[in-house]
């Protein structure tokens, strides 16, 4: 490659195993590879609703007007 004043990289990102690419061809490959999104680790499946204990926890019901209705329909307060 050239002996210009370009950046010097100690770690090798990839190797050319066959052929004799030009600097422009290598620049295209590097730009395409650097524009690809990083690989995200696969997320595990979320826990099932049936195994989620947060559904068992309800707000405490306070005695007073509308308390019976609030015990049966907590989302309609």
ABEGO torsion letter per residue (X at the ends): XBABABBBBABBABBBABEBBBAAAAAAAAAAAAABBBBBBBBBBBBBAAABAAAABBBBBBBEBGAAAAAABAAAX
